[in-house]
Amino acid sequence: MNAAIRAVTRRAIFRGAEVAGVRRGYAGLIADEILPLSARGVGRISHLGGTILGSTRCDEFRTAAGQNKACANLSKRNIDALVVIGGNGSQAGAQALSQLGLPVAGVASTIDNDLCGTDLTIGVDTALNIALEAIDRLKTTASSHHRAFLVEVMGRNCGYLGLMAGLAGGADAIVVPEIESDPEAVATELRDAYDRGKSHALVVVAEGSSYNAERLNAYFDQHRDRLRFQLGVTKLGHVQRGGAPTAFDRILATRLGAAASDYLLDGQKGILVGMQGAQITATPFIDMIGREKPLNSELFHLARSLAK
């Protein structure tokens, strides 16, 4: 997100605009926590994880009164356009402000990669690489001790992180919310891996699956003999949200942030700025808010075929 903040700021200044930053997201917008941003002030931040402006959830912003107060604070400071960097909740808020007449451009940023209107979102590549590093380390332990591991990754109700981590990490089974899974089918995959002579086995589970790692482990507690392997469980949790962003994420954030400034300065508004087919695109909020992003089932079946 910091690379996007830098790009929004410097691109807008390059084009003759003044830029301000809002601390703590919509909560800061309501509390009037707005400060000027300069080209030098956003230097040396692209390599930092998180966001220098901070972020927090804000129930008050869900109300009409809160949204009107946010707009009033912007108007008071003669701020006539807003860039919102974030995921589904943030972009729903951006749409609400847009419907009140404020020129808004959203920048797609979430490790869940569940936003329609973009192939990839800022943060997902970094989170995927962190998950993959953890999986590689666990496979070393699993192989040494002849064990199987259930590894749960984040993603809420979207299985993108789980699918890609499982595909890249050579998982024996992948469990995602979008594709119905049976714990007996997972047990079969583990047992087959053992019968093929594998020294370890790995199941990658997306947290939003009906059978997440906790439920799968509880089921297997009653059926240990069917697995052959001893089973361990690792939940990666919020560790995936930290760390220095990858080169891909820094470049994506830079392109999206700069484009958001350009779109607003050129008169386009009420849009999500994303990347589709390697091209930067603008999708109207009305075409993407509330829609469910489909998972690439072909990659899921590819991963299953390679695990045999």
C-alpha positions in Angstrom: 0.0 0.0 0.0 2.9 2.4 0.7 4.1 2.1 -2.9 0.6 3.1 -4.0 0.5 6.0 -1.6 3.8 7.2 -3.1 2.6 6.8 -6.7 -0.7 8.6 -6.1 1.1 11.5 -4.4 4.0 12.0 -6.8 1.9 11.5 -9.9 -0.7 14.0 -8.8 2.0 16.5 -7.8 3.7 16.0 -11.2 0.5 16.9 -12.8 0.1 20.1 -10.8 -2.3 18.9 -8.0 -1.9 19.2 -4.2 -2.2 16.0 -2.2 -3.3 15.2 1.4 -3.3 11.9 3.2 -6.0 10.6 5.6 -4.9 8.7 8.7 -6.7 5.6 9.9 -8.9 5.3 6.8 -12.6 6.2 7.1 -12.3 6.7 10.9 -9.7 9.4 10.2 -11.8 10.9 7.5 -14.7 11.4 10.0 -12.3 12.6 12.7 -10.7 15.1 10.2 -7.2 13.5 10.6 -5.9 14.8 7.3 -2.4 16.0 6.6 -0.6 17.4 3.6 1.6 15.0 1.6 4.7 16.1 -0.3 6.9 14.3 -2.9 9.7 14.1 -0.3 7.3 13.1 2.4 6.5 9.8 0.6 10.0 9.0 -0.2 11.7 5.8 1.0 8.4 4.0 1.8 7.9 1.6 -1.1 9.8 -1.2 0.5 7.8 -1.0 3.7 4.9 -3.3 4.5 1.6 -2.0 5.7 0.7 1.6 5.3 2.3 4.8 6.7 -1.2 6.3 7.0 -2.7 3.5 9.1 -6.0 1.8 8.7 -8.9 0.8 10.9 -12.5 -0.3 10.7 -15.1 2.3 11.2 -18.8 1.4 12.0 -19.8 5.1 12.0 -18.8 5.3 8.3 -21.5 2.8 7.5 -24.1 5.3 8.4 -25.4 8.2 6.3 -24.4 10.6 9.0 -20.8 9.3 9.0 -20.5 9.5 5.2 -21.8 13.0 5.1 -19.4 14.1 7.9 -16.5 12.6 5.9 -17.6 14.6 2.8 -17.9 17.7 4.8 -14.4 17.4 6.2 -13.0 17.0 2.7 -15.0 20.0 1.4 -13.8 22.1 4.4 -10.2 21.5 3.3 -11.0 22.1 -0.4 -10.2 18.5 -1.3 -12.2 17.7 -4.4 -11.3 14.0 -5.1 -10.4 10.9 -3.2 -8.3 7.8 -3.8 -9.3 4.8 -1.7 -6.7 2.0 -1.4 -8.2 -1.2 -0.1 -10.3 -4.3 -0.5 -14.1 -5.0 -0.6 -15.1 -3.1 2.5 -13.0 0.0 1.5 -14.3 0.0 -2.0 -17.9 -0.4 -0.8 -17.2 2.8 1.2 -15.7 4.4 -1.9 -18.9 3.7 -3.8 -21.0 5.2 -1.1 -19.0 8.5 -1.3 -19.1 8.4 -5.0 -22.9 8.2 -4.9 -22.9 11.4 -2.7 -21.2 13.2 -5.6 -17.5 13.0 -4.6 -15.1 12.0 -7.4 -13.5 8.8 -6.1 -11.1 6.2 -7.6 -10.4 2.9 -5.8 -7.1 1.1 -5.9 -7.5 -2.7 -5.6 -5.5 -3.8 -2.5 -6.1 -7.0 -0.5 -4.2 -10.2 0.1 -7.5 -12.1 -0.5 -7.5 -11.2 -4.2 -11.3 -11.3 -4.1 -12.1 -8.0 -5.9 -13.8 -8.1 -9.2 -12.5 -5.7 -11.8 -8.8 -6.9 -11.5 -6.9 -10.0 -12.0 -4.6 -9.3 -9.1 -4.7 -7.0 -6.1 -1.9 -5.3 -4.2 -0.5 -7.6 -1.5 -1.5 -11.0 -2.8 1.9 -11.8 -4.4 3.7 -10.9 -1.2 1.3 -13.0 0.9 1.6 -15.9 -1.5 5.4 -15.8 -1.3 5.3 -15.7 2.5 2.9 -18.7 2.5 5.1 -20.6 0.0 8.2 -20.0 2.1 6.4 -21.4 5.2 5.2 -24.4 3.1 8.7 -25.2 1.9 10.0 -25.1 5.5 7.2 -27.4 6.7 7.9 -29.9 3.9 11.5 -30.2 5.2 10.2 -31.0 8.7 7.4 -33.3 7.4 9.9 -35.3 5.2 12.4 -35.7 8.1 9.7 -37.0 10.5 7.5 -38.8 8.0 4.5 -36.7 8.7 1.6 -34.9 7.0 0.7 -31.3 7.5 -2.5 -29.3 7.2 -1.5 -25.7 6.3 -4.2 -23.1 6.6 -3.8 -19.9 4.7 -5.8 -16.7 4.8 -8.2 -15.4 2.1 -11.6 -15.2 3.9 -14.1 -16.7 1.5 -11.8 -16.6 -1.5 -9.5 -19.6 -2.2 -7.0 -17.9 -4.5 -4.2 -17.9 -1.9 -4.8 -21.5 -1.0 -5.0 -22.7 -4.6 -1.8 -20.9 -5.7 0.1 -21.8 -2.6 -0.9 -25.4 -3.0 -0.1 -25.4 -6.7 3.3 -23.8 -6.3 4.1 -25.8 -3.1 3.3 -29.2 -4.6 0.5 -30.0 -2.2 -1.1 -33.4 -2.2 -4.5 -31.9 -1.7 -6.0 -28.4 -1.8 -9.2 -27.3 0.0 -10.9 -24.1 -1.1 -14.3 -22.6 -0.4 -15.3 -22.4 -4.1 -15.0 -26.2 -4.7 -16.9 -28.6 -2.4 -14.5 -30.9 -0.5 -15.1 -34.1 1.4 -12.7 -34.9 4.3 -12.8 -38.5 3.2 -11.4 -37.4 -0.2 -8.6 -35.6 1.6 -7.9 -38.7 3.7 -7.7 -40.7 0.5 -5.2 -38.3 -1.0 -3.0 -38.6 2.1 -3.3 -42.4 2.2 -2.5 -42.7 -1.5 0.6 -40.5 -1.0 1.8 -42.8 1.8 1.1 -45.9 -0.4 3.2 -44.3 -3.2 6.1 -44.2 -0.8 6.2 -40.5 -0.2 8.1 -39.5 3.0 5.6 -36.7 3.7 2.3 -35.2 2.6 0.9 -31.7 2.5 -2.7 -30.3 2.4 -3.2 -26.6 1.9 -6.5 -25.3 3.2 -8.1 -21.9 2.6 -9.5 -20.5 5.9 -13.0 -19.9 4.4 -13.5 -23.5 3.4 -16.4 -25.4 5.0 -13.8 -27.9 6.2 -11.0 -25.6 7.3 -7.9 -26.9 9.0 -9.5 -27.0 12.5 -12.6 -29.0 11.2 -10.4 -31.3 9.1 -8.1 -32.0 12.0 -11.1 -32.7 14.3 -12.5 -35.2 11.7 -9.1 -36.9 11.3 -8.7 -37.2 15.1 -11.4 -39.9 14.8 -9.9 -41.5 11.7 -6.1 -41.5 12.2 -5.8 -45.0 11.0 -7.0 -44.0 7.5 -4.2 -41.4 7.1 -1.1 -43.6 7.8 0.8 -40.4 8.4 1.1 -38.6 11.7 -0.7 -35.3 11.2 0.3 -31.7 12.2 -1.6 -28.5 11.8 -0.2 -25.0 11.0 -2.2 -21.9 10.7 -0.2 -19.1 9.0 -2.7 -16.4 10.0 -1.6 -12.8 10.0 2.0 -13.6 9.4 1.1 -13.5 5.7 0.2 -9.8 6.0 3.6 -8.7 7.1 7.0 -8.4 5.5 8.6 -6.4 2.7 6.5 -6.3 -0.5 7.8 -8.3 -3.5 9.0 -6.5 -6.6 5.8 -7.5 -8.3 3.6 -5.9 -5.7 5.7 -2.7 -5.6 5.4 -2.4 -9.4 1.7 -3.2 -9.4 1.0 -0.7 -6.6 3.0 2.0 -8.4 1.1 1.5 -11.7 -2.3 1.4 -10.0 -1.6 4.4 -7.8 -0.3 6.5 -10.6 -3.3 5.5 -12.8 -5.7 6.5 -10.1 -4.4 10.0 -10.0 -4.5 10.2 -13.8 -8.1 8.9 -14.0 -9.3 11.5 -11.5 -7.4 14.4 -13.0 -8.7 13.4 -16.4 -12.3 13.5 -15.1 -13.1 9.8 -14.6 -14.6 8.9 -11.3 -16.6 6.2 -9.5 -14.1 3.5 -10.6 -11.9 0.7 -9.3 -8.4 0.8 -10.8 -7.1 -2.7 -11.4 -5.1 -4.8 -13.8 -6.7 -7.1 -16.3 -4.6 -9.0 -18.9 -1.5 -7.0 -17.9 -3.3 -3.7 -18.7 -4.3 -1.1 -16.2 -8.1 -0.7 -16.3 -10.9 1.3 -14.7 -14.1 -0.6 -13.8 -17.2 1.3 -12.6 -18.0 0.6 -9.0 -21.5 -0.5 -10.0 -20.0 -3.3 -12.1 -17.9 -4.8 -9.4 -19.2 -4.0 -5.9 -21.1 -7.0 -4.5 -20.0 -9.4 -7.2 -18.2 -12.7 -6.4 -14.9 -13.3 -8.1 -14.7 -16.8 -9.6 -11.8 -19.1 -8.9 -9.9 -20.6 -11.8 -11.1 -24.2 -11.6 -8.7 -25.3 -14.3 -5.7 -24.6 -12.0 -7.4 -26.6 -9.3 -7.7 -29.6 -11.5 -4.1 -29.1 -12.7 -2.9 -29.2 -9.2 -4.8 -32.4 -8.5 -3.4 -34.1 -11.6 0.2 -33.2 -10.7 -0.2 -34.5 -7.1 -0.8 -38.1 -8.3 
